[in-house]
Amino acid sequence: MQALFEGTLFLNENGCVAGRTLDGYEVGMLFPQGSHFESGDGLLIQSEDHQLALDVPVALGGGFTSLDEGRLSDVPDGCKYEETFMVQTFGTAGSYITPSHSPN
């Protein structure tokens, strides 16, 4: 599973984190287990040692899954998209990401 998501994160109308690609396509986002929201100057997503802000360009490594693959059974209905990106590595927009190199 090696794909790159480049775009921004946002909260959809149901309060779920979703991603908007550089060309405007919206996908669901599935972060590693243990990820959670933090408050501060704005809402942040804390995942492993990384904090991701909404509406800020990000580059995330991982892969896409779809509803018919059955991996989203625990995801609330309002958070399900036809395609969902499963996040595995973290970076910033324009950076090169591999599983062994995850820039901050």
Backbone as a printed PyTorch tensor [residue, N CA C, xyz], in Angstrom:
tensor([[[  0.8510,  -1.1630,   0.0000],
         [  0.0000,   0.0000,   0.0000],
         [  0.8980,   1.2270,   0.0000]],

        [[  1.1760,   1.7920,  -1.1630],
         [  1.9920,   2.9890,  -1.2320],
         [  1.3270,   4.0000,  -2.1550]],

        [[  0.7890,   5.0340,  -1.5400],
         [  0.1890,   6.1270,  -2.2900],
         [  0.4890,   7.4000,  -1.5340]],

        [[  0.3180,   8.5220,  -2.1830],
         [  0.5800,   9.8140,  -1.5760],
         [ -0.6830,  10.6540,  -1.6390]],

        [[ -1.0930,  11.1860,  -0.4970],
         [ -2.1760,  12.1580,  -0.4530],
         [ -1.5380,  13.5190,  -0.2520]],

        [[ -1.7830,  14.4390,  -1.1820],
         [ -1.3540,  15.8290,  -1.0240],
         [ -2.5870,  16.7070,  -1.1190]],

        [[ -2.7850,  17.5120,  -0.1120],
         [ -3.9470,  18.3890,  -0.0720],
         [ -4.1040,  18.9720,   1.3120]],

        [[ -5.3400,  19.2230,   1.7090],
         [ -5.6260,  19.7730,   3.0330],
         [ -6.6470,  18.8880,   3.7400]],

        [[ -6.6370,  18.9770,   5.0620],
         [ -7.6180,  18.2730,   5.8800],
         [ -8.6890,  19.2690,   6.3010]],

        [[ -9.9250,  18.7930,   6.4250],
         [-11.0290,  19.6550,   6.8420],
         [-12.0510,  18.8120,   7.5870]],

        [[-12.9640,  19.4730,   8.2850],
         [-14.0800,  18.7720,   8.9210],
         [-15.2700,  18.8500,   7.9890]],

        [[-15.8630,  17.6970,   7.6760],
         [-17.0420,  17.7120,   6.8140],
         [-18.2810,  18.1240,   7.6120]],

        [[-19.4300,  18.1550,   6.9730],
         [-20.6670,  18.6190,   7.6160],
         [-21.0890,  17.7450,   8.7970]],

        [[-20.5150,  16.5540,   8.9190],
         [-20.8310,  15.6530,  10.0330],
         [-19.7680,  15.6840,  11.1320]],

        [[-18.7890,  16.5930,  10.9980],
         [-17.7350,  16.7150,  11.9960],
         [-16.6400,  15.6780,  11.8620]],

        [[-16.5260,  15.0630,  10.6980],
         [-15.5060,  14.0480,  10.4470],
         [-14.3430,  14.6580,   9.6740]],

        [[-13.1370,  14.1890,   9.9570],
         [-11.9700,  14.6560,   9.2110],
         [-11.9860,  14.0320,   7.8280]],

        [[-11.8470,  14.8720,   6.8310],
         [-11.7720,  14.4150,   5.4460],
         [-10.6110,  15.1550,   4.7860]],

        [[-10.2620,  14.7410,   3.5910],
         [ -9.1760,  15.3780,   2.8540],
         [ -9.6750,  15.9080,   1.5260]],

        [[ -9.0990,  17.0290,   1.1280],
         [ -9.4050,  17.6290,  -0.1810],
         [ -8.0870,  17.7030,  -0.9460]],

        [[ -8.0280,  16.9840,  -2.0680],
         [ -6.8070,  16.9620,  -2.8710],
         [ -6.5730,  18.3150,  -3.5300]],

        [[ -5.4020,  18.4650,  -4.1110],
         [ -5.0420,  19.7150,  -4.7680],
         [ -6.0050,  20.0790,  -5.8960]],

        [[ -6.6300,  19.0660,  -6.5130],
         [ -7.5880,  19.3450,  -7.5950],
         [ -9.0370,  19.3510,  -7.1060]],

        [[ -9.2530,  19.3570,  -5.7630],
         [-10.5970,  19.5260,  -5.2110],
         [-11.3830,  18.2630,  -4.9270]],

        [[-10.7980,  17.0900,  -5.1590],
         [-11.4850,  15.8190,  -4.9000],
         [-11.4780,  15.5420,  -3.4020]],

        [[-12.6240,  15.1570,  -2.8350],
         [-12.7430,  14.9010,  -1.4060],
         [-12.7600,  13.4050,  -1.1090]],

        [[-11.9860,  13.0210,  -0.0890],
         [-11.8840,  11.6310,   0.3340],
         [-11.9820,  11.5540,   1.8530]],

        [[-12.3940,  10.4010,   2.3480],
         [-12.3500,  10.1610,   3.7790],
         [-10.9060,   9.9550,   4.2070]],

        [[-10.6260,  10.1920,   5.4800],
         [ -9.2740,  10.0010,   6.0120],
         [ -9.3560,   9.0510,   7.2010]],

        [[ -8.5120,   8.0530,   7.2090],
         [ -8.4570,   7.0930,   8.2940],
         [ -7.0380,   7.1220,   8.8600]],

        [[ -6.9200,   7.5930,  10.1150],
         [ -5.6200,   7.7530,  10.7590],
         [ -5.2920,   6.5310,  11.6020]],

        [[ -4.0050,   6.3390,  11.9380],
         [ -3.6210,   5.1900,  12.7570],
         [ -4.3700,   5.1640,  14.0930]],

        [[ -4.5870,   3.9840,  14.6140],
         [ -5.2580,   3.8210,  15.9000],
         [ -4.5180,   4.6370,  16.9510]],

        [[ -5.2730,   5.3070,  17.8100],
         [ -4.6960,   6.1510,  18.8440],
         [ -4.6610,   7.6220,  18.4670]],

        [[ -4.9450,   7.9550,  17.2140],
         [ -4.9880,   9.3570,  16.7910],
         [ -6.1670,  10.0380,  17.4680]],

        [[ -6.0230,  11.3230,  17.7740],
         [ -7.0880,  12.0480,  18.4590],
         [ -6.9660,  13.5450,  18.1900]],

        [[ -7.9850,  14.2880,  18.6040],
         [ -7.9850,  15.7400,  18.4480],
         [ -7.3180,  16.3940,  19.6420]],

        [[ -6.5980,  17.4840,  19.3920],
         [ -5.9990,  18.3200,  20.4300],
         [ -6.4960,  19.7370,  20.1790]],

        [[ -6.6590,  20.4940,  21.2360],
         [ -7.0130,  21.9040,  21.0500],
         [ -5.7970,  22.7450,  21.3650]],

        [[ -5.7590,  23.9110,  20.8330],
         [ -4.6560,  24.8490,  21.0060],
         [ -5.0560,  26.1160,  20.2910]],

        [[ -4.2030,  26.6020,  19.4240],
         [ -4.5520,  27.7770,  18.6210],
         [ -5.6470,  27.4380,  17.6110]],

        [[ -5.7970,  26.1810,  17.3110],
         [ -6.8290,  25.6860,  16.4110],
         [ -6.9580,  24.1940,  16.6510]],

        [[ -7.9070,  23.5790,  16.0200],
         [ -8.0960,  22.1390,  16.1890],
         [ -6.9630,  21.4040,  15.4870]],

        [[ -6.2930,  20.5030,  16.1940],
         [ -5.1940,  19.7240,  15.6420],
         [ -5.5140,  18.2460,  15.7300]],

        [[ -4.9710,  17.4880,  14.8010],
         [ -5.0740,  16.0400,  14.8470],
         [ -3.7200,  15.5430,  15.3340]],

        [[ -3.7190,  14.8430,  16.4520],
         [ -2.4910,  14.2740,  17.0090],
         [ -2.4410,  12.8090,  16.6070]],

        [[ -1.3920,  12.4210,  15.8920],
         [ -1.2290,  11.0400,  15.4680],
         [  0.2350,  10.6810,  15.6150]],

        [[  0.5000,   9.7080,  16.4620],
         [  1.8720,   9.3390,  16.8080],
         [  2.5720,  10.6060,  17.2940]],

        [[  3.7190,  10.9640,  16.7440],
         [  4.4420,  12.1630,  17.1750],
         [  4.1420,  13.3700,  16.2910]],

        [[  3.0880,  13.3070,  15.5180],
         [  2.7950,  14.3630,  14.5520],
         [  1.5090,  15.0920,  14.9090]],

        [[  1.5120,  16.3990,  14.6750],
         [  0.2950,  17.1990,  14.8040],
         [ -0.0280,  17.7690,  13.4360]],

        [[ -1.2630,  17.6010,  13.0170],
         [ -1.7150,  18.0860,  11.7190],
         [ -2.8370,  19.0860,  11.9390]],

        [[ -2.7320,  20.2420,  11.3110],
         [ -3.7590,  21.2710,  11.4220],
         [ -4.7190,  21.1640,  10.2430]],

        [[ -5.9320,  21.6190,  10.4610],
         [ -6.9050,  21.6680,   9.3790],
         [ -6.5720,  22.8240,   8.4540]],

        [[ -6.9110,  22.6920,   7.1800],
         [ -6.7450,  23.7310,   6.1630],
         [ -5.3020,  24.1640,   5.9430]],

        [[ -4.3490,  23.2720,   6.2380],
         [ -2.9300,  23.5160,   5.9940],
         [ -2.4470,  22.4100,   5.0580]],

        [[ -1.6870,  22.7360,   4.0050],
         [ -1.2270,  21.6910,   3.0820],
         [ -0.4280,  20.6040,   3.7920]],

        [[ -0.7490,  19.3420,   3.4880],
         [ -0.0610,  18.1830,   4.0470],
         [  0.2790,  17.2000,   2.9330]],

        [[  1.2330,  16.3390,   3.2230],
         [  1.5580,  15.2010,   2.3620],
         [  1.5650,  13.9830,   3.2630]],

        [[  0.7450,  13.0010,   2.9450],
         [  0.5890,  11.8190,   3.7870],
         [  0.7720,  10.5650,   2.9460]],

        [[  1.5610,   9.6530,   3.4420],
         [  1.7620,   8.3850,   2.7600],
         [  0.7920,   7.3490,   3.2850]],

        [[  0.4190,   6.4190,   2.4580],
         [ -0.5170,   5.3670,   2.8640],
         [ -1.1050,   4.6960,   1.6470]],

        [[ -2.4220,   4.5610,   1.6540],
         [ -3.0820,   3.9360,   0.5210],
         [ -4.5770,   4.1570,   0.5680]],

        [[ -5.2190,   3.9550,  -0.5680],
         [ -6.6650,   4.1500,  -0.6740],
         [ -7.3970,   2.8280,  -0.4760]],

        [[ -8.5640,   2.9300,   0.1160],
         [ -9.4740,   1.7970,   0.2200],
         [-10.8610,   2.3150,  -0.1520]],

        [[-11.7430,   1.4170,  -0.5270],
         [-13.0970,   1.8360,  -0.9070],
         [-14.1170,   1.1370,  -0.0160]],

        [[-15.3470,   1.6270,  -0.0520],
         [-16.4210,   1.0640,   0.7690],
         [-16.6050,  -0.4280,   0.5360]],

        [[-16.4850,  -0.8570,  -0.7080],
         [-16.7440,  -2.2610,  -1.0150],
         [-15.6270,  -3.2010,  -0.5790]],

        [[-14.5060,  -2.6850,  -0.0730],
         [-13.4310,  -3.5580,   0.4090],
         [-13.6620,  -4.0210,   1.8420]],

        [[-14.6480,  -3.4260,   2.5460],
         [-15.0180,  -3.8840,   3.8790],
         [-14.1370,  -3.4290,   5.0220]],

        [[-13.1650,  -2.5540,   4.7870],
         [-12.2650,  -2.1040,   5.8530],
         [-12.8400,  -0.9660,   6.6870]],

        [[-14.0020,  -0.4650,   6.3140],
         [-14.5490,   0.7210,   6.9690],
         [-15.7770,   0.4130,   7.8070]],

        [[-15.9290,  -0.8290,   8.2280],
         [-17.1430,  -1.2200,   8.9450],
         [-17.3090,  -0.4810,  10.2700]],

        [[-16.2250,  -0.0630,  10.9250],
         [-16.3060,   0.6510,  12.2010],
         [-16.3990,   2.1640,  12.0350]],

        [[-16.3330,   2.6550,  10.8140],
         [-16.3880,   4.0990,  10.5540],
         [-17.8520,   4.5440,  10.5590]],

        [[-18.1860,   5.6180,  11.3040],
         [-19.5770,   6.1110,  11.3040],
         [-20.0520,   6.4610,   9.8930]],

        [[-21.3310,   6.2590,   9.6230],
         [-21.8760,   6.4920,   8.2810],
         [-21.5720,   7.8860,   7.7470]],

        [[-21.6640,   8.9160,   8.5760],
         [-21.4170,  10.2850,   8.1290],
         [-19.9780,  10.5700,   7.7660]],

        [[-19.0970,   9.6240,   8.0870],
         [-17.6640,   9.7880,   7.8030],
         [-17.1990,   8.9360,   6.6220]],

        [[-18.1030,   8.1390,   6.0660],
         [-17.7320,   7.2480,   4.9680],
         [-17.7930,   7.9820,   3.6350]],

        [[-16.7630,   7.7910,   2.8540],
         [-16.6820,   8.3190,   1.4920],
         [-16.5100,   7.1360,   0.5580]],

        [[-16.7770,   7.3390,  -0.7000],
         [-16.5710,   6.2760,  -1.6840],
         [-15.1270,   5.7940,  -1.6460]],

        [[-14.1770,   6.7460,  -1.4690],
         [-12.7680,   6.4040,  -1.3100],
         [-12.2580,   7.0010,  -0.0030]],

        [[-11.4460,   6.2320,   0.7040],
         [-10.8580,   6.6770,   1.9630],
         [ -9.3610,   6.4280,   1.9110]],

        [[ -8.6110,   7.4220,   2.3930],
         [ -7.1560,   7.3020,   2.4410],
         [ -6.7460,   6.8300,   3.8240]],

        [[ -6.0030,   5.7200,   3.8800],
         [ -5.5160,   5.1690,   5.1430],
         [ -4.0940,   5.6790,   5.3630]],

        [[ -3.9230,   6.5560,   6.3580],
         [ -2.6530,   7.2430,   6.6060],
         [ -1.6670,   6.3080,   7.2990]],

        [[ -0.4240,   6.2970,   6.7800],
         [  0.6410,   5.5060,   7.4000],
         [  1.8740,   6.3380,   7.7210]],

        [[  2.2080,   7.3510,   6.9010],
         [  3.3700,   8.2070,   7.1460],
         [  2.9680,   9.6600,   7.0020]],

        [[  3.7760,  10.5490,   7.5730],
         [  3.4270,  11.9670,   7.6520],
         [  4.5310,  12.8160,   7.0560]],

        [[  4.1230,  13.9480,   6.4550],
         [  5.0880,  14.8920,   5.9050],
         [  4.4160,  16.2190,   5.6520]],

        [[  5.0990,  17.0720,   4.9130],
         [  4.5420,  18.3620,   4.5300],
         [  4.4210,  18.4030,   3.0190]],

        [[  3.5390,  19.2290,   2.5270],
         [  3.3080,  19.3080,   1.0810],
         [  4.6070,  19.6000,   0.3550]],

        [[  4.8280,  18.8820,  -0.7340],
         [  6.0230,  19.0660,  -1.5390],
         [  7.2070,  18.2330,  -1.0730]],

        [[  7.0600,  17.4830,   0.0150],
         [  8.1740,  16.6780,   0.5160],
         [  8.0870,  15.2590,  -0.0280]],

        [[  9.1950,  14.5890,  -0.0400],
         [  9.2740,  13.2140,  -0.5170],
         [  9.0980,  12.2780,   0.6680]],

        [[  8.1950,  11.3370,   0.5920],
         [  7.8810,  10.4560,   1.7160],
         [  8.0610,   8.9990,   1.3020]],

        [[  8.7810,   8.2670,   2.1040],
         [  8.8330,   6.8130,   1.9830],
         [  8.5600,   6.2560,   3.3720]],

        [[  8.2500,   4.9880,   3.4900],
         [  7.9860,   4.4340,   4.8260],
         [  9.1470,   4.6100,   5.7980]],

        [[ 10.3890,   4.7100,   5.3110],
         [ 11.5300,   4.8690,   6.2130],
         [ 11.9080,   6.3270,   6.4320]],

        [[ 11.3080,   7.2550,   5.7040],
         [ 11.6330,   8.6760,   5.8230],
         [ 10.3240,   9.4660,   5.9260]],

        [[ 10.0670,  10.0020,   7.0860],
         [  8.8420,  10.7600,   7.3090],
         [  9.2100,  12.1250,   7.8630]],

        [[  9.4040,  13.1350,   6.9940],
         [  9.8380,  14.4490,   7.4570],
         [  8.7510,  15.1410,   8.2700]],

        [[  9.1380,  16.0260,   9.1570],
         [  8.1910,  16.8080,   9.9600],
         [  7.8700,  18.1100,   9.2850]]])
